[in-house]
Amino acid sequence: MSKINRDFFFDHLHDRLYPNGLNQQQVDGHEAILDEWEAKYSASDDRWLAYIMGTAHREAGAGMQPIEENMNYSAQRLRQVFPAKFTVAQAEDYAHQPERIANRAYANKIGNGNEESGDGWRYRGRGLVQITGKANYAKFGIATPTDALKPAKAVDILFDGMINGKFTGKKLSDYFKGTTANWVGARAIVNPGEPGDRVAVDAKAYYAAISYTV
């Protein structure tokens, strides 16, 4: 089976996405995704791999490691991000209290209980694509929420969610198949409400970095 030429891959990333070079953590994050692709999905469309990596780069940042959602919002930011959940007075009351914010913001949805249940904080976003809510943790078979931060599990969720449509119902084959290549529209796989231009640029850089050796 052909394998991705990783020297070429990382040289290209240095030129396009990491002009200051990659640290070991960033290398490890990319390697984990490449390993998963080669082990299970290498017969699939290379554009899938490129878009998966572009998505992780957008969702988790350039570190390419699983992260935990930062709920430490100011009052002003709370009104911008969760306008339906916080009045002006409530935003002032909850500001810079991450656990209280999460419990209110995510109460009574995505499988969570009410604010007092603590589910909002317990099931806040985690991973390379941050899954949020008790129902989504269950969908990916996660009984202990912090397991979503384990690199192997985070990579598994990333692939499963994007290839099988478990995040939003949209999947990679809806946007990349045959002559179809919708780099911008594919953002709907993870976040339908966000413009896809930035992910498209990064994903195309990853696509250009993919080369194979026998």
VOPAGU-2260 file (C-alpha; in pm, 1 decimal, decimal comma):
REM VOPAGU-2260
SITE   aa  ch    i         X         Y         Z
SITE  MET   A    0       0,0       0,0       0,0
SITE  SER   A    1     127,9     346,0     -86,7
SITE  LYS   A    2     204,8     576,9     200,2
SITE  ILE   A    3     210,6     951,6     220,8
SITE  ASN   A    4     553,7    1103,6     171,4
SITE  ARG   A    5     583,6    1276,2     506,0
SITE  ASP   A    6     903,1    1464,5     430,8
SITE  PHE   A    7     729,4    1629,1     136,1
SITE  PHE   A    8     417,4    1683,6     346,6
SITE  PHE   A    9     591,8    1866,1     629,4
SITE  ASP   A   10     817,0    2063,5     396,3
SITE  HIS   A   11     506,1    2191,5     221,3
SITE  LEU   A   12     335,6    2280,2     549,9
SITE  HIS   A   13     643,3    2477,2     649,2
SITE  ASP   A   14     612,3    2680,4     330,7
SITE  ARG   A   15     235,4    2733,8     339,9
SITE  LEU   A   16      94,7    2710,2     692,5
SITE  TYR   A   17     383,8    2707,1     940,2
SITE  PRO   A   18     644,6    2960,0     822,0
SITE  ASN   A   19     822,2    2940,4    1158,0
SITE  GLY   A   20     834,9    2562,0    1147,5
SITE  LEU   A   21     642,9    2300,8    1344,6
SITE  ASN   A   22     716,4    2205,2    1703,2
SITE  GLN   A   23     701,8    1842,3    1813,6
SITE  GLN   A   24     345,2    1871,5    1939,3
SITE  GLN   A   25     230,3    2000,8    1601,7
SITE  VAL   A   26     417,0    1724,8    1420,9
SITE  ASP   A   27     261,2    1464,0    1650,5
SITE  GLY   A   28     -87,9    1603,3    1588,0
SITE  HIS   A   29     -47,4    1579,6    1211,8
SITE  GLU   A   30     114,6    1236,8    1232,8
SITE  ALA   A   31    -181,2    1100,2    1432,2
SITE  ILE   A   32    -423,0    1206,9    1158,7
SITE  LEU   A   33    -199,2    1070,8     882,1
SITE  ASP   A   34    -164,8     739,3    1068,3
SITE  GLU   A   35    -542,0     705,6    1098,7
SITE  TRP   A   36    -589,2     783,1     729,6
SITE  GLU   A   37    -330,1     530,1     616,3
SITE  ALA   A   38    -463,0     261,3     850,1
SITE  LYS   A   39    -832,9     289,8     763,8
SITE  TYR   A   40    -917,5     531,8     484,7
SITE  SER   A   41    -633,1     548,2     232,7
SITE  ALA   A   42    -852,2     417,8     -49,3
SITE  SER   A   43   -1080,8     719,7      -8,8
SITE  ASP   A   44   -1061,7    1059,0    -178,2
SITE  ASP   A   45    -747,2    1252,1     -78,0
SITE  ARG   A   46    -958,3    1566,1     -61,1
SITE  TRP   A   47   -1128,2    1413,8     241,4
SITE  LEU   A   48    -797,2    1396,0     425,3
SITE  ALA   A   49    -711,4    1750,9     324,2
SITE  TYR   A   50   -1044,4    1883,5     446,2
SITE  ILE   A   51   -1023,8    1683,7     769,5
SITE  MET   A   52    -686,4    1843,4     841,9
SITE  GLY   A   53    -807,4    2190,0     744,4
SITE  THR   A   54   -1099,1    2145,9     982,0
SITE  ALA   A   55    -878,7    2036,2    1272,4
SITE  HIS   A   56    -652,4    2333,2    1203,4
SITE  ARG   A   57    -954,5    2565,5    1227,8
SITE  GLU   A   58   -1124,6    2400,0    1524,4
SITE  ALA   A   59    -828,5    2315,7    1746,9
SITE  GLY   A   60    -580,7    2574,3    1619,9
SITE  ALA   A   61    -231,6    2541,7    1481,0
SITE  GLY   A   62    -130,9    2318,4    1771,9
SITE  MET   A   63    -333,2    2032,5    1614,8
SITE  GLN   A   64    -402,1    1884,6    1956,5
SITE  PRO   A   65    -738,9    1820,6    2126,6
SITE  ILE   A   66    -857,6    2122,0    2324,2
SITE  GLU   A   67   -1125,9    2203,8    2578,9
SITE  GLU   A   68   -1375,1    2483,4    2522,0
SITE  ASN   A   69   -1284,6    2809,5    2695,4
SITE  MET   A   70   -1599,5    2942,2    2859,6
SITE  ASN   A   71   -1435,2    3242,0    3026,3
SITE  TYR   A   72   -1641,8    3512,3    2854,7
SITE  SER   A   73   -1679,7    3879,4    2935,1
SITE  ALA   A   74   -2028,7    4021,8    2968,2
SITE  GLN   A   75   -2005,1    4181,4    2625,1
SITE  ARG   A   76   -1890,0    3859,3    2463,5
SITE  LEU   A   77   -2165,3    3659,2    2632,7
SITE  ARG   A   78   -2423,6    3884,0    2470,1
SITE  GLN   A   79   -2257,9    3827,0    2132,2
SITE  VAL   A   80   -2218,5    3449,1    2155,8
SITE  PHE   A   81   -2529,8    3354,8    2355,0
SITE  PRO   A   82   -2775,4    3644,9    2310,9
SITE  ALA   A   83   -3079,6    3425,1    2377,6
SITE  LYS   A   84   -2936,6    3288,2    2700,8
SITE  PHE   A   85   -2814,8    3604,9    2873,5
SITE  THR   A   86   -2984,7    3937,5    2924,8
SITE  VAL   A   87   -2760,7    4238,8    2983,6
SITE  ALA   A   88   -2802,7    4197,6    3360,7
SITE  GLN   A   89   -2741,3    3822,6    3350,0
SITE  ALA   A   90   -2431,1    3866,9    3137,5
SITE  GLU   A   91   -2288,3    4101,9    3400,0
SITE  ASP   A   92   -2372,9    3850,6    3672,8
SITE  TYR   A   93   -2219,5    3548,8    3494,6
SITE  ALA   A   94   -1916,6    3711,3    3330,7
SITE  HIS   A   95   -1578,5    3535,3    3376,5
SITE  GLN   A   96   -1732,8    3239,7    3560,7
SITE  PRO   A   97   -1677,4    2955,2    3312,3
SITE  GLU   A   98   -1867,2    2680,6    3495,6
SITE  ARG   A   99   -2176,5    2894,2    3556,5
SITE  ILE   A  100   -2166,5    3018,8    3197,0
SITE  ALA   A  101   -2148,4    2668,3    3049,7
SITE  ASN   A  102   -2427,5    2538,3    3272,0
SITE  ARG   A  103   -2660,4    2816,7    3159,1
SITE  ALA   A  104   -2554,9    2836,8    2793,5
SITE  TYR   A  105   -2596,7    2464,2    2728,4
SITE  ALA   A  106   -2890,4    2389,3    2959,0
SITE  ASN   A  107   -3193,0    2195,9    2830,0
SITE  LYS   A  108   -3050,1    2111,0    2487,3
SITE  ILE   A  109   -2830,7    1851,2    2311,0
SITE  GLY   A  110   -2929,4    1599,7    2577,2
SITE  ASN   A  111   -2833,7    1816,1    2875,2
SITE  GLY   A  112   -3042,9    1870,7    3184,1
SITE  ASN   A  113   -3125,4    2207,5    3335,0
SITE  GLU   A  114   -2875,7    2462,0    3459,4
SITE  GLU   A  115   -2859,7    2304,9    3804,5
SITE  SER   A  116   -2771,8    1962,5    3660,3
SITE  GLY   A  117   -2420,0    2074,3    3575,8
SITE  ASP   A  118   -2440,0    1903,8    3238,3
SITE  GLY   A  119   -2342,9    2217,9    3048,9
SITE  TRP   A  120   -2004,2    2229,0    3217,0
SITE  ARG   A  121   -1961,6    1851,7    3226,2
SITE  TYR   A  122   -2030,9    1815,6    2854,6
SITE  ARG   A  123   -1870,4    2134,4    2724,5
SITE  GLY   A  124   -1676,6    2125,2    2398,7
SITE  ARG   A  125   -1373,0    1899,7    2376,6
SITE  GLY   A  126   -1161,6    1742,9    2105,9
SITE  LEU   A  127   -1017,0    1828,5    1764,9
SITE  VAL   A  128   -1370,8    1913,5    1660,3
SITE  GLN   A  129   -1532,3    2010,0    1984,8
SITE  ILE   A  130   -1829,2    1787,5    2057,0
SITE  THR   A  131   -2073,9    1951,8    2296,1
SITE  GLY   A  132   -2368,8    1818,1    2494,6
SITE  LYS   A  133   -2452,0    1488,3    2661,9
SITE  ALA   A  134   -2627,7    1349,5    2352,9
SITE  ASN   A  135   -2324,1    1407,0    2132,8
SITE  TYR   A  136   -2087,3    1248,4    2382,7
SITE  ALA   A  137   -2314,0     944,0    2385,2
SITE  LYS   A  138   -2329,0     941,3    2003,4
SITE  PHE   A  139   -1953,4     889,2    1993,4
SITE  GLY   A  140   -1952,4     634,6    2276,1
SITE  ILE   A  141   -1786,3     856,4    2535,1
SITE  ALA   A  142   -1888,3     771,9    2892,2
SITE  THR   A  143   -1619,0     983,4    3060,1
SITE  PRO   A  144   -1622,5    1333,7    2904,0
SITE  THR   A  145   -1249,4    1397,9    2939,2
SITE  ASP   A  146   -1182,9    1094,2    2718,3
SITE  ALA   A  147   -1265,0    1323,6    2424,0
SITE  LEU   A  148    -930,6    1492,4    2493,5
SITE  LYS   A  149    -731,3    1172,0    2445,5
SITE  PRO   A  150    -549,8    1204,9    2111,3
SITE  ALA   A  151    -654,2     867,3    1968,8
SITE  LYS   A  152   -1019,2     919,7    2060,6
SITE  ALA   A  153   -1017,8    1277,0    1932,8
SITE  VAL   A  154    -883,4    1160,2    1596,4
SITE  ASP   A  155   -1142,8     882,5    1579,7
SITE  ILE   A  156   -1423,5    1133,0    1645,1
SITE  LEU   A  157   -1282,2    1371,1    1383,8
SITE  PHE   A  158   -1290,4    1104,4    1112,5
SITE  ASP   A  159   -1617,5     942,4    1218,2
SITE  GLY   A  160   -1799,6    1273,7    1244,3
SITE  MET   A  161   -1683,8    1406,4     908,3
SITE  ILE   A  162   -1694,8    1087,6     701,1
SITE  ASN   A  163   -2021,2     951,9     843,7
SITE  GLY   A  164   -2199,3    1282,7     898,2
SITE  LYS   A  165   -2234,7    1252,8    1273,8
SITE  PHE   A  166   -2173,7    1621,9    1348,6
SITE  THR   A  167   -2448,5    1787,9    1145,0
SITE  GLY   A  168   -2578,8    1519,5     908,8
SITE  LYS   A  169   -2354,3    1648,9     629,7
SITE  LYS   A  170   -2054,6    1437,1     531,1
SITE  LEU   A  171   -1742,0    1462,3     318,3
SITE  SER   A  172   -1886,2    1266,3      27,4
SITE  ASP   A  173   -2157,5    1533,0      -7,2
SITE  TYR   A  174   -1890,8    1785,9    -103,9
SITE  PHE   A  175   -1603,5    1583,9    -250,4
SITE  LYS   A  176   -1697,5    1310,7    -495,5
SITE  GLY   A  177   -1589,8    1258,6    -855,2
SITE  THR   A  178   -1563,9    1598,2   -1020,4
SITE  THR   A  179   -1742,4    1768,7    -729,0
SITE  ALA   A  180   -1519,2    1972,8    -498,5
SITE  ASN   A  181   -1698,3    2225,9    -280,7
SITE  TRP   A  182   -1421,5    2348,4     -50,4
SITE  VAL   A  183   -1625,5    2637,1      88,4
SITE  GLY   A  184   -1961,4    2465,6     130,4
SITE  ALA   A  185   -1805,4    2171,9     313,9
SITE  ARG   A  186   -1790,4    2385,0     627,4
SITE  ALA   A  187   -2149,2    2269,4     684,7
SITE  ILE   A  188   -2009,8    1930,3     790,2
SITE  VAL   A  189   -1910,4    2086,7    1123,3
SITE  ASN   A  190   -2047,4    2440,2    1145,3
SITE  PRO   A  191   -2323,8    2528,6     899,4
SITE  GLY   A  192   -2349,6    2885,7    1024,6
SITE  GLU   A  193   -1988,7    2984,1     962,3
SITE  PRO   A  194   -1841,4    3097,4     628,5
SITE  GLY   A  195   -1611,1    2829,8     490,5
SITE  ASP   A  196   -1350,3    3044,4     317,0
SITE  ARG   A  197   -1081,6    3016,3     582,4
SITE  VAL   A  198   -1107,9    2638,2     614,7
SITE  ALA   A  199   -1109,0    2609,4     235,7
SITE  VAL   A  200    -775,8    2791,9     208,9
SITE  ASP   A  201    -611,3    2572,8     472,9
SITE  ALA   A  202    -760,5    2251,9     332,6
SITE  LYS   A  203    -627,7    2331,2     -15,5
SITE  ALA   A  204    -282,0    2385,8     135,6
SITE  TYR   A  205    -304,9    2042,0     294,2
SITE  TYR   A  206    -422,6    1892,9     -33,1
SITE  ALA   A  207    -116,5    2029,6    -209,6
SITE  ALA   A  208     102,3    1871,1      58,4
SITE  ILE   A  209     -24,9    1517,9      -4,5
SITE  SER   A  210     214,5    1308,1    -209,8
SITE  TYR   A  211     273,3     933,7    -202,4
SITE  THR   A  212     569,5     697,9    -196,1
SITE  VAL   A  213     544,3     329,8    -283,1
